Amino acid sequence: MSRYVTVSAKVPRELREKAAKFGINVNQLIRRALEEEVRRREREHLKGMAQEVSLILSKVPAEDIVRIVREDRVRG
């Protein structure tokens, strides 16, 4: 079973012809653009999660965090 799926997009014929004229590999271009956009969105998502965690941790006293870390080191 293939691990790939087919994704298609409709573009004006003129655009496709121009891409062919300039030797643009449309499949490779679409794949690369999609990979870059997914990476960008993943970074945005992780940044948002980090901000949420930061907000939560800002409400916890520093002494409690230090105590928890020290206790964890002793266990580990």
Contacts in CASP RR format, 6 or more apart in sequence:
PFRMAT RR
TARGET T0000
AUTHOR 0000-0000-0000
METHOD contacts of the structure
MODEL  1
MSRYVTVSAKVPRELREKAAKFGINVNQLIRRALEEEVRRREREHLKGMA
QEVSLILSKVPAEDIVRIVREDRVRG
7 30 0 8 1.000
7 34 0 8 1.000
9 30 0 8 1.000
16 26 0 8 1.000
19 26 0 8 1.000
57 65 0 8 1.000
END
